[in-house]
Amino acid sequence: MRYLSIALLAAAIAGCSLTQPEEDPVQIKLQELDGRVGRIERVVSNQSLLSLAQRIDALESELRAIHGQIEELQNTNEALRKQQRDLYADLEKRLTAAGAGTGMGAGGAAPVPQSSGSGAAPASDEQALYTQAFDALKASNYSAAVAGFRQYLGAYPRGELADNAQYWLGEAFYVTRDYEKAADAFRAVGQQWPDSRKAADAMLKLGFSQFELKRYADARATLNAVQQRYPDSQAAKLAAERLQHMPAGAR
């Protein structure tokens, strides 16, 4: 009996040792959570990389746009510089032509552009006032030239050189890019001295001023009028050239 009890006890112990222990449900749950967290981390990591790549693409696109704007500004700046050089060259050419046309001697006497008046020589005071303004213009002292021509026109509104003074006043404004005042000055030449030798050039520069002000319809009308009224003049040729540069849709 004693041996039987021992045998039964041994068998029970052996049976227990052969039975697989059940897994801890808490441990199973933790393992599932770990797996989910791992998957979420991988998804988040992939999304972060995608977002970063998209951001880099956007920055590269912005950088390309900035480079394009810089290049455009550089081109515009160079165009403005060229325009300024052309303005000064044009004025210098006109001043030289005015001097040559009046036979300015080697002694440096101030030129007196021909006027549309009666041909009588202007009074000494009138001539001196005009010469002072014209000398300032030649010296590129445009503020003094403007003041001088205005003073002359105020003192001698119908003087022998009034039409020339009005024209050169417009040139002084034009070369300093004050196109509004330049347009007014050039327009006045045609209105007050329609038969002046400066009338064609004044109308041309009026059209140029309107062009610079982007009043393309007005500029086109003015430049076409130059060609119609002065068909064989240099002004007509220059008007035709400027018309070719009208923006699309404004010609």
C-alpha positions as CSV (number, residue, x, y, z in Angstrom):
1,M,0.0,0.0,0.0
2,R,2.8,2.2,0.8
3,Y,4.5,1.5,-2.4
4,L,1.3,2.0,-4.3
5,S,0.9,5.5,-2.9
6,I,4.4,6.4,-3.8
7,A,3.9,5.1,-7.3
8,L,0.7,7.1,-7.8
9,L,2.5,10.2,-6.5
10,A,5.3,9.7,-8.9
11,A,2.9,9.3,-11.8
12,A,1.1,12.5,-10.9
13,I,4.3,14.4,-10.7
14,A,5.4,13.0,-14.1
15,G,2.1,13.9,-15.6
16,C,2.4,17.4,-14.4
17,S,5.9,17.7,-15.9
18,L,4.7,16.5,-19.3
19,T,1.9,19.1,-19.5
20,Q,2.8,22.3,-21.4
21,P,2.3,25.4,-19.3
22,E,-0.3,27.9,-20.7
23,E,1.1,31.2,-22.1
24,D,0.6,34.4,-20.0
25,P,-2.2,36.4,-21.7
26,V,-0.6,39.6,-20.5
27,Q,2.6,38.7,-22.2
28,I,0.7,37.9,-25.4
29,K,-1.0,41.3,-25.3
30,L,2.3,43.1,-24.8
31,Q,3.8,41.3,-27.8
32,E,0.8,42.3,-29.9
33,L,1.2,45.9,-28.8
34,D,4.9,45.8,-29.5
35,G,4.2,44.6,-33.0
36,R,1.6,47.3,-33.6
37,V,3.9,50.0,-32.3
38,G,6.7,48.8,-34.6
39,R,4.4,48.9,-37.6
40,I,3.2,52.4,-36.7
41,E,6.8,53.6,-36.3
42,R,7.7,52.3,-39.7
43,V,4.6,54.0,-41.3
44,V,5.4,57.3,-39.5
45,S,9.1,57.0,-40.6
46,N,8.1,56.5,-44.2
47,Q,5.6,59.4,-44.1
48,S,8.3,61.7,-42.6
49,L,10.7,60.8,-45.3
50,L,8.0,61.4,-47.9
51,S,7.2,64.8,-46.4
52,L,10.8,65.7,-46.2
53,A,11.3,64.8,-49.9
54,Q,8.3,66.8,-50.8
55,R,9.6,69.8,-48.9
56,I,13.0,69.5,-50.6
57,D,11.3,69.5,-54.0
58,A,9.2,72.6,-53.0
59,L,12.4,74.4,-51.8
60,E,14.2,73.5,-55.0
61,S,11.3,74.8,-57.0
62,E,11.3,78.1,-55.0
63,L,15.0,78.4,-55.5
64,R,14.7,78.0,-59.3
65,A,12.0,80.6,-59.3
66,I,14.2,83.0,-57.3
67,H,17.1,82.4,-59.7
68,G,14.7,83.2,-62.6
69,Q,13.6,86.4,-60.9
70,I,17.2,87.4,-60.2
71,E,18.1,86.8,-63.9
72,E,15.1,88.8,-65.0
73,L,16.1,91.7,-62.7
74,Q,19.6,91.6,-64.0
75,N,18.4,91.8,-67.6
76,T,16.0,94.6,-66.7
77,N,18.8,96.5,-65.0
78,E,21.1,96.1,-67.9
79,A,18.3,97.2,-70.3
80,L,17.8,100.3,-68.1
81,R,21.5,101.1,-68.1
82,K,21.6,100.8,-71.9
83,Q,18.6,103.0,-72.2
84,Q,20.3,105.6,-70.0
85,R,23.4,105.4,-72.1
86,D,21.3,105.8,-75.2
87,L,19.5,108.8,-73.8
88,Y,22.8,110.6,-73.0
89,A,24.3,109.6,-76.4
90,D,21.2,110.9,-78.2
91,L,21.3,114.2,-76.3
92,E,25.0,114.6,-76.9
93,K,24.4,114.0,-80.6
94,R,21.7,116.6,-80.8
95,L,23.8,119.1,-78.9
96,T,26.7,118.5,-81.2
97,A,24.5,118.8,-84.2
98,A,23.0,122.1,-82.8
99,G,26.5,123.4,-82.4
100,A,27.7,122.4,-85.8
101,G,24.6,123.8,-87.4
102,T,25.2,127.2,-86.1
103,G,28.9,127.3,-86.9
104,M,30.3,127.3,-83.4
105,G,33.8,128.5,-83.7
106,A,36.9,127.1,-82.0
107,G,36.8,129.9,-79.5
108,G,33.9,128.1,-77.7
109,A,31.1,130.5,-78.5
110,A,27.8,129.1,-77.4
111,P,25.7,127.7,-80.2
112,V,22.4,129.4,-81.1
113,P,20.0,126.8,-82.8
114,Q,18.0,128.3,-85.6
115,S,14.5,129.5,-84.7
116,S,11.3,129.8,-86.6
117,G,11.1,133.5,-85.9
118,S,11.8,136.4,-88.2
119,G,15.5,135.7,-88.3
120,A,16.5,138.8,-86.5
121,A,19.3,138.4,-83.9
122,P,18.1,138.2,-80.4
123,A,18.9,140.9,-77.9
124,S,22.1,140.5,-76.0
125,D,20.2,139.9,-72.7
126,E,18.0,137.3,-74.3
127,Q,20.9,135.6,-76.0
128,A,22.9,135.6,-72.7
129,L,20.0,134.0,-70.8
130,Y,19.5,131.3,-73.5
131,T,23.3,130.7,-73.7
132,Q,23.6,130.2,-69.9
133,A,20.8,127.5,-70.0
134,F,22.2,125.8,-73.1
135,D,25.7,125.7,-71.5
136,A,24.3,124.0,-68.4
137,L,22.6,121.5,-70.7
138,K,25.8,120.7,-72.5
139,A,27.6,120.3,-69.1
140,S,24.9,117.8,-68.0
141,N,23.8,120.2,-65.3
142,Y,20.2,119.4,-66.0
143,S,18.6,121.1,-63.0
144,A,20.4,124.3,-63.9
145,A,19.4,123.9,-67.6
146,V,15.7,123.4,-66.6
147,A,15.8,126.5,-64.4
148,G,17.6,128.5,-67.1
149,F,15.2,127.6,-70.0
150,R,12.2,128.2,-67.8
151,Q,13.6,131.6,-66.8
152,Y,14.2,132.4,-70.5
153,L,10.7,131.3,-71.5
154,G,9.2,133.4,-68.6
155,A,11.1,136.5,-69.7
156,Y,10.8,136.0,-73.5
157,P,7.8,133.8,-74.2
158,R,7.8,134.9,-77.9
159,G,11.6,135.4,-78.2
160,E,13.6,134.5,-81.2
161,L,14.8,131.4,-79.4
162,A,11.7,130.5,-77.5
163,D,10.8,127.4,-79.6
164,N,14.4,126.1,-79.1
165,A,14.3,126.8,-75.4
166,Q,11.0,124.9,-75.1
167,Y,12.4,122.0,-77.1
168,W,15.7,121.8,-75.0
169,L,13.6,122.1,-71.9
170,G,11.9,118.9,-73.0
171,E,15.2,117.2,-73.7
172,A,16.5,118.1,-70.2
173,F,13.4,116.4,-68.7
174,Y,13.6,113.4,-71.0
175,V,17.3,112.6,-70.3
176,T,16.5,112.7,-66.6
177,R,13.6,110.3,-67.2
178,D,10.9,112.8,-66.1
179,Y,8.7,111.7,-69.0
180,E,5.6,113.5,-67.8
181,K,7.2,116.9,-67.9
182,A,9.1,116.0,-71.0
183,A,5.9,115.1,-72.8
184,D,4.3,118.5,-71.7
185,A,7.4,120.4,-72.9
186,F,7.5,118.7,-76.3
187,R,3.8,119.0,-76.8
188,A,4.0,122.8,-76.2
189,V,6.5,123.1,-79.1
190,G,4.0,121.8,-81.6
191,Q,1.1,123.8,-80.1
192,Q,2.8,127.2,-79.9
193,W,5.3,126.9,-82.8
194,P,3.8,124.5,-85.3
195,D,6.2,125.8,-88.1
196,S,9.3,125.6,-86.0
197,R,12.3,123.6,-87.3
198,K,12.0,121.8,-84.0
199,A,8.4,120.7,-84.5
200,A,9.2,117.3,-86.1
201,D,11.8,116.4,-83.4
202,A,9.5,117.6,-80.7
203,M,6.6,115.5,-81.9
204,L,8.9,112.5,-82.2
205,K,10.2,113.0,-78.6
206,L,6.6,113.4,-77.5
207,G,5.9,110.0,-78.9
208,F,9.0,108.6,-77.2
209,S,7.9,110.1,-73.9
210,Q,4.5,108.5,-74.2
211,F,6.1,105.2,-75.0
212,E,8.2,105.4,-71.9
213,L,5.1,106.2,-69.9
214,K,3.6,103.0,-71.4
215,R,0.8,105.0,-73.0
216,Y,1.2,102.9,-76.1
217,A,-2.0,104.0,-77.9
218,D,-1.0,107.7,-77.6
219,A,2.6,106.9,-78.6
220,R,1.4,105.0,-81.6
221,A,-0.9,107.8,-82.7
222,T,1.9,110.4,-82.2
223,L,4.5,108.4,-84.0
224,N,2.2,107.7,-86.9
225,A,1.5,111.5,-87.1
226,V,5.2,112.1,-87.3
227,Q,5.4,109.8,-90.4
228,Q,2.4,111.5,-92.0
229,R,3.5,115.1,-91.4
230,Y,7.2,114.7,-92.0
231,P,7.5,111.7,-94.3
232,D,11.0,112.3,-95.6
233,S,12.6,113.4,-92.3
234,Q,14.9,111.6,-89.9
235,A,12.2,112.0,-87.3
236,A,9.9,109.9,-89.5
237,K,12.5,107.2,-89.8
238,L,13.1,107.1,-86.0
239,A,9.3,107.0,-85.5
240,A,9.0,103.9,-87.7
241,E,11.8,102.2,-85.7
242,R,10.1,102.9,-82.4
243,L,6.8,101.6,-83.7
244,Q,8.5,98.3,-84.4
245,H,9.2,98.0,-80.7
246,M,5.6,98.5,-79.6
247,P,4.5,95.6,-77.3
248,A,2.3,93.0,-78.9
249,G,-1.3,94.1,-79.1
250,A,-0.3,97.8,-78.8
251,R,0.9,98.4,-82.3
